[in-house]
Amino acid sequence: MVKEVNAVNVGIVGISGYSGGVALELLLNHPKARVSYVSANNTQGKVAEIWPKLAGRTPLVCEKFDIERAVALCDVFFLAVPHTVSMEITPKILAAGKRVIDLSGDYRLKKISAYAQWYGAEHKDEKNLAKAVYGLPELYRADIRKARLIANPGCYPTAALLALAPLSTTHAKAIESIAVDAKSGVTGAGRKAKLQFAFGEVNENFRAYKALYHQHVPEMELYLAKLAGKALTIDFVPHLLPVNRGILETIYVRLKEKLTLAEVHKIYERFYKKEPFVRVLAPEAQPELRGVVGTNMCDIGLVVSKDGRLVVITSAIDNLMKGASGQAVQNMNIMCGFKEEEGLQ
């Protein structure tokens, strides 16, 4: 059991992005966290100038990342940086005896060949890649308690794995196919200016992208296989919603045997009975984005076809909370022995 500490000094690298900004806001409200250092390589200045809603909340000044200054001030680091950046600085932070919660994709996959294939870059930290713990608390809480490096899950995989875990754990042999139809708000694409994410391009529009070949596919299949004890293929098609925040995934699981809605609902209620951030809705009730945006919750809805061989699971989360920074804070709480809901209610 992890011994609880009174408070922890936290550093956030990459506060100018959406995930970094939400992490900062959450941690400024956290009763047992002191944000001691913030940085962003492309944005410097007072926090209030970067995030006006935090004016008067903190005197912190965002600076260019300085490893020596950072490790002198902090115990735990949140890395809200682009892919390939984290693997450059994580080894240095770990070598200083500090802990890391990485919100990028650098430590989620366990093979450097898979990383090169899906992220288009060579992985430079194979040693720590092997040691990283996947930070999905509902599945890996015991490992997270002992971890020095957390690979915070992607937003799409969080919603998908929470939706699929109960059924794939109990009925893996019966699963014939899995199709995930996912929709995300625009903040999931990050804060950098790109034409395809401009207001005039997104507003009153709706489109699929990276159909079947999104970089989150191998992440979902890797951890689903660990649950199922066998390889399972996921046909994944993401879409861009004309909203700021939120993910809703409709997941179609075709079975080789029949299940009733009552049986499926019972499996899910048992699986998530003690989980503070997963809500299994009443049979046939459907989750909505407005029920989860601004929270660290995952809402799950269940429907079964008349022939009992198609289970439709609907999963909704806030992509910046349970899909990123909220889950990262949840992981910090577990690592430090704090109450898991601390700073997230």
C-alpha positions as CSV (number, residue, x, y, z in Angstrom):
1,M,0.0,0.0,0.0
2,V,1.3,3.5,-0.9
3,K,1.9,5.7,2.0
4,E,0.0,8.9,1.7
5,V,2.0,12.2,1.6
6,N,0.7,15.4,2.9
7,A,1.2,17.3,-0.3
8,V,3.1,17.0,-3.6
9,N,4.9,19.6,-5.6
10,V,3.8,19.3,-9.3
11,G,5.3,20.5,-12.5
12,I,3.3,20.8,-15.8
13,V,5.2,20.8,-19.0
14,G,3.1,22.1,-21.9
15,I,0.5,24.3,-20.2
16,S,-0.3,26.3,-23.3
17,G,-2.2,23.4,-24.8
18,Y,-5.7,22.3,-23.9
19,S,-4.6,19.3,-21.8
20,G,-2.0,21.3,-20.0
21,G,-4.4,24.1,-19.3
22,V,-7.0,21.8,-17.9
23,A,-4.4,20.0,-15.8
24,L,-3.3,23.3,-14.4
25,E,-6.8,24.3,-13.5
26,L,-7.5,21.0,-11.8
27,L,-4.3,21.0,-9.8
28,L,-4.7,24.6,-8.7
29,N,-8.0,23.4,-7.1
30,H,-6.4,20.2,-5.6
31,P,-6.0,20.4,-1.8
32,K,-2.9,18.2,-1.8
33,A,-1.0,19.5,-4.9
34,R,1.2,22.6,-5.2
35,V,1.9,23.6,-8.7
36,S,5.5,24.7,-8.4
37,Y,6.6,24.9,-12.0
38,V,5.0,25.4,-15.5
39,S,6.6,25.6,-18.9
40,A,5.9,25.6,-22.6
41,N,8.6,25.9,-25.2
42,N,6.6,28.0,-27.6
43,T,4.7,30.2,-25.2
44,Q,6.1,32.1,-22.3
45,G,4.7,34.7,-19.8
46,K,2.3,35.0,-17.0
47,V,-0.2,32.2,-16.7
48,A,-3.1,34.7,-16.6
49,E,-2.0,35.9,-20.0
50,I,-2.1,32.4,-21.5
51,W,-5.3,31.3,-19.7
52,P,-7.3,34.5,-18.7
53,K,-9.8,32.6,-16.6
54,L,-7.0,31.8,-14.2
55,A,-6.2,35.4,-13.5
56,G,-5.7,36.0,-9.8
57,R,-5.4,32.3,-9.1
58,T,-1.7,31.9,-9.4
59,P,1.5,34.0,-9.7
60,L,3.2,31.4,-11.8
61,V,5.0,32.4,-14.9
62,C,5.4,30.0,-17.8
63,E,8.9,29.6,-19.0
64,K,10.9,27.5,-21.5
65,F,11.6,24.1,-20.1
66,D,14.7,23.9,-17.9
67,I,15.3,20.4,-16.6
68,E,17.6,21.4,-13.7
69,R,15.2,24.1,-12.4
70,A,12.2,21.8,-12.9
71,V,13.5,18.8,-11.0
72,A,14.7,21.0,-8.2
73,L,11.1,22.3,-7.6
74,C,8.9,19.3,-8.3
75,D,8.1,15.7,-7.3
76,V,5.7,14.7,-10.0
77,F,5.5,15.9,-13.6
78,F,2.6,16.1,-16.0
79,L,3.9,16.1,-19.6
80,A,1.2,17.6,-21.8
81,V,3.5,17.8,-24.8
82,P,3.3,16.6,-28.4
83,H,4.3,13.0,-29.4
84,T,8.1,12.5,-29.6
85,V,8.8,15.4,-27.2
86,S,8.1,13.3,-24.0
87,M,10.6,10.6,-24.8
88,E,13.3,13.3,-24.9
89,I,12.8,14.6,-21.4
90,T,11.2,11.7,-19.5
91,P,14.5,9.8,-19.0
92,K,16.1,12.9,-17.4
93,I,13.2,13.5,-15.1
94,L,13.2,9.8,-14.0
95,A,17.0,9.9,-13.5
96,A,16.4,12.7,-11.0
97,G,14.2,10.4,-8.9
98,K,10.9,12.1,-9.9
99,R,7.7,10.6,-11.2
100,V,6.1,11.2,-14.6
101,I,2.6,11.1,-16.0
102,D,2.9,11.4,-19.7
103,L,-0.2,12.6,-21.6
104,S,1.3,12.0,-25.1
105,G,1.4,8.7,-26.9
106,D,5.2,8.1,-26.4
107,Y,4.9,5.3,-23.8
108,R,1.5,3.7,-24.6
109,L,2.7,1.0,-27.0
110,K,5.2,-1.6,-25.9
111,K,7.1,-2.2,-29.1
112,I,9.4,0.4,-30.7
113,S,8.5,-1.1,-34.1
114,A,4.8,-0.4,-33.4
115,Y,5.6,3.2,-32.4
116,A,7.5,3.8,-35.6
117,Q,4.7,2.4,-37.7
118,W,1.9,4.4,-36.1
119,Y,3.6,7.6,-35.0
120,G,6.1,7.9,-37.9
121,A,9.2,8.4,-35.6
122,E,11.9,6.3,-34.0
123,H,11.4,5.7,-30.3
124,K,14.4,6.8,-28.4
125,D,13.7,5.4,-24.9
126,E,13.1,1.7,-25.2
127,K,14.2,1.1,-21.6
128,N,11.5,3.2,-20.0
129,L,8.9,2.2,-22.6
130,A,9.1,-1.3,-21.1
131,K,8.7,0.1,-17.6
132,A,5.8,2.4,-18.2
133,V,2.4,1.5,-16.7
134,Y,-0.8,2.1,-18.7
135,G,-2.8,4.6,-16.7
136,L,-6.3,3.3,-16.9
137,P,-7.2,3.1,-13.2
138,E,-10.2,0.9,-13.6
139,L,-7.9,-1.9,-15.0
140,Y,-4.4,-1.2,-13.7
141,R,-4.9,0.5,-10.3
142,A,-2.5,-1.9,-8.4
143,D,0.3,-1.2,-11.0
144,I,-0.3,2.5,-11.0
145,R,0.2,2.6,-7.2
146,K,3.8,1.5,-7.6
147,A,4.6,3.2,-10.9
148,R,7.3,5.8,-11.6
149,L,6.1,6.4,-15.2
150,I,2.5,6.5,-16.2
151,A,1.4,6.3,-19.9
152,N,-1.8,8.2,-19.7
153,P,-4.3,6.6,-22.1
154,G,-5.5,8.2,-25.3
155,C,-9.0,9.8,-25.2
156,Y,-10.5,7.4,-27.8
157,P,-9.0,4.3,-26.2
158,T,-10.2,5.3,-22.7
159,A,-13.8,5.4,-23.9
160,A,-13.5,2.2,-25.9
161,L,-11.6,0.1,-23.4
162,L,-14.0,1.1,-20.5
163,A,-16.9,0.2,-22.8
164,L,-15.4,-3.2,-23.9
165,A,-13.6,-4.4,-20.7
166,P,-16.5,-6.2,-19.0
167,L,-17.7,-8.1,-22.1
168,S,-14.2,-8.9,-23.3
169,T,-13.1,-10.1,-19.9
170,T,-16.1,-12.5,-19.5
171,H,-17.1,-13.5,-23.0
172,A,-13.9,-13.1,-25.1
173,K,-14.4,-16.4,-26.9
174,A,-17.9,-15.4,-28.0
175,I,-16.8,-12.1,-29.7
176,E,-16.9,-12.3,-33.4
177,S,-16.2,-8.7,-34.4
178,I,-15.9,-5.2,-32.9
179,A,-16.7,-1.9,-34.7
180,V,-16.1,1.4,-32.9
181,D,-17.9,4.5,-34.3
182,A,-16.4,7.4,-32.5
183,K,-17.1,11.2,-32.4
184,S,-14.9,13.8,-30.7
185,G,-15.0,17.5,-30.1
186,V,-12.4,19.7,-31.7
187,T,-10.2,20.1,-28.7
188,G,-9.1,16.6,-29.2
189,A,-6.9,17.8,-32.1
190,G,-4.9,20.2,-29.9
191,R,-4.6,23.9,-29.8
192,K,-2.2,24.5,-32.7
193,A,-3.7,26.6,-35.6
194,K,-4.7,24.3,-38.5
195,L,-7.1,25.1,-41.3
196,Q,-9.2,22.0,-41.0
197,F,-9.9,22.9,-37.3
198,A,-10.8,26.5,-37.9
199,F,-14.3,27.6,-36.9
200,G,-15.5,28.0,-40.4
201,E,-14.4,24.5,-41.4
202,V,-15.8,22.7,-38.3
203,N,-19.0,24.7,-37.6
204,E,-22.2,23.1,-39.1
205,N,-20.0,20.3,-40.5
206,F,-19.3,16.7,-39.7
207,R,-16.7,14.3,-41.1
208,A,-14.8,11.1,-40.6
209,Y,-11.0,11.1,-40.6
210,K,-8.2,8.5,-40.5
211,A,-10.8,5.8,-40.9
212,L,-9.5,2.4,-39.9
213,Y,-5.9,3.8,-39.6
214,H,-5.9,6.1,-36.6
215,Q,-2.9,5.8,-34.3
216,H,-5.1,4.8,-31.4
217,V,-6.0,1.5,-33.0
218,P,-2.9,-0.4,-31.9
219,E,-3.3,1.0,-28.3
220,M,-6.9,-0.3,-28.1
221,E,-6.1,-3.7,-29.6
222,L,-3.0,-4.1,-27.3
223,Y,-4.8,-3.6,-24.0
224,L,-8.0,-5.3,-25.2
225,A,-6.0,-8.4,-25.9
226,K,-4.6,-8.3,-22.4
227,L,-8.1,-8.3,-21.0
228,A,-9.5,-10.9,-23.4
229,G,-6.4,-13.2,-23.3
230,K,-6.5,-13.3,-27.1
231,A,-6.0,-10.9,-30.0
232,L,-9.1,-9.0,-31.0
233,T,-9.4,-6.8,-34.1
234,I,-11.1,-3.4,-33.8
235,D,-12.5,-1.6,-36.8
236,F,-12.3,2.0,-35.7
237,V,-13.7,5.1,-37.5
238,P,-13.3,8.5,-35.7
239,H,-15.3,11.6,-36.6
240,L,-15.0,15.3,-35.8
241,L,-18.0,16.9,-34.1
242,P,-18.6,20.6,-34.3
243,V,-18.4,21.0,-30.5
244,N,-15.5,22.0,-28.2
245,R,-15.4,19.0,-25.8
246,G,-16.6,15.5,-25.5
247,I,-16.3,12.0,-27.0
248,L,-19.2,9.7,-27.7
249,E,-18.5,6.2,-29.1
250,T,-21.1,3.7,-30.4
251,I,-19.5,0.2,-30.3
252,Y,-21.0,-2.8,-32.1
253,V,-19.9,-6.2,-30.7
254,R,-21.1,-9.2,-32.8
255,L,-21.3,-12.4,-30.8
256,K,-21.2,-16.1,-31.7
257,E,-23.6,-16.9,-28.9
258,K,-26.7,-15.2,-27.5
259,L,-26.9,-12.9,-24.5
260,T,-29.9,-11.0,-23.1
261,L,-29.8,-7.4,-22.1
262,A,-30.3,-8.3,-18.5
263,E,-27.3,-10.6,-18.6
264,V,-25.1,-7.9,-20.2
265,H,-26.3,-5.2,-17.9
266,K,-25.5,-7.4,-14.9
267,I,-22.0,-8.1,-16.1
268,Y,-21.3,-4.3,-16.4
269,E,-22.9,-3.4,-13.1
270,R,-20.7,-6.0,-11.3
271,F,-17.6,-4.9,-13.1
272,Y,-17.9,-1.2,-12.3
273,K,-19.7,-1.6,-8.9
274,K,-16.9,0.1,-7.0
275,E,-15.6,2.5,-9.6
276,P,-16.0,6.2,-8.7
277,F,-15.8,7.5,-12.3
278,V,-17.8,5.0,-14.3
279,R,-21.6,5.0,-14.5
280,V,-23.5,2.2,-16.1
281,L,-26.9,3.6,-17.1
282,A,-30.2,1.8,-16.8
283,P,-30.9,-0.8,-19.6
284,E,-31.4,0.9,-23.0
285,A,-30.7,4.4,-21.6
286,Q,-28.2,6.3,-23.6
287,P,-25.4,8.6,-22.5
288,E,-25.1,12.2,-23.7
289,L,-22.1,14.5,-24.0
290,R,-23.7,17.1,-21.7
291,G,-23.8,14.4,-18.9
292,V,-20.0,14.1,-18.9
293,V,-18.4,17.3,-20.2
294,G,-16.6,19.1,-17.4
295,T,-16.4,15.9,-15.3
296,N,-14.1,12.9,-15.0
297,M,-17.0,10.5,-15.6
298,C,-17.5,7.8,-18.2
299,D,-21.2,7.0,-18.9
300,I,-22.0,3.7,-20.5
301,G,-25.3,2.6,-22.2
302,L,-26.2,-0.9,-23.3
303,V,-28.6,-2.4,-25.9
304,V,-28.9,-5.9,-27.2
305,S,-30.5,-6.9,-30.5
306,K,-33.6,-9.1,-30.6
307,D,-31.6,-12.2,-31.7
308,G,-29.2,-11.6,-28.7
309,R,-26.1,-11.7,-30.9
310,L,-25.3,-7.9,-31.2
311,V,-24.4,-5.9,-28.2
312,V,-24.3,-2.1,-28.8
313,I,-22.3,-0.2,-26.1
314,T,-22.4,3.6,-26.0
315,S,-19.6,5.3,-24.1
316,A,-19.3,9.0,-23.4
317,I,-16.4,11.0,-21.8
318,D,-15.0,14.5,-21.7
319,N,-11.9,14.2,-23.9
320,L,-10.0,16.7,-21.8
321,M,-11.0,15.2,-18.5
322,K,-11.4,11.4,-18.3
323,G,-9.7,11.4,-21.8
324,A,-6.7,13.3,-20.7
325,S,-6.0,15.6,-17.7
326,G,-8.7,14.4,-15.3
327,Q,-7.5,10.9,-15.7
328,A,-3.9,12.1,-15.2
329,V,-4.9,13.7,-11.9
330,Q,-6.7,10.5,-11.0
331,N,-3.5,8.6,-11.6
332,M,-1.5,11.1,-9.5
333,N,-3.9,10.5,-6.7
334,I,-3.4,6.8,-6.8
335,M,0.4,7.1,-7.1
336,C,0.6,9.4,-4.1
337,G,-1.9,7.5,-1.9
338,F,-4.5,10.3,-2.0
339,K,-8.3,9.7,-2.2
340,E,-8.9,8.9,-5.9
341,E,-11.6,11.5,-6.3
342,E,-9.4,14.3,-4.7
343,G,-9.6,17.4,-6.8
344,L,-12.0,15.8,-9.3
345,Q,-15.4,16.3,-7.8
